[in-house]
Amino acid sequence: MKSRYKDWKWEIRVIDSPERFAFTAGYLRPKTVVSKSLLLQLEEKEVDAVMLRQQYQCSRYNPLRSLVGWLIQESLSFIPIHRSMFRYARIWMELFKVQG
């Protein structure tokens, strides 16, 4: 599987786990973490969709963006509108590529 995505500049880690998951981790050097059970359960096109989504998360440095947004939200917690704006921004970070 890793050889299929070898041209990507992000690291891909496959974890042997009975649970099914895929996520992006890391702030300055994001990497994709995916479970072996997820890869075994999905068809090839579905795996491609999951991996492309994770590549997008890495390319946009979404873990770092989420951290910065959370820090701003927590430091300005006395202004109630920031909490709603942060939730709104996180939703759009997730949905942007799906619609685009």
Protein Blocks (a to p, Z undefined) as FASTA:
>chain_A
ZZmmmmpcbdcdddddfbdcdddedjklgcddddfklmmmpcfklmmmmmmmmmmmmmno
mmmmmmmmmmmmmmmmmpmklmmmmmmmmmmmmmmmmmZZ
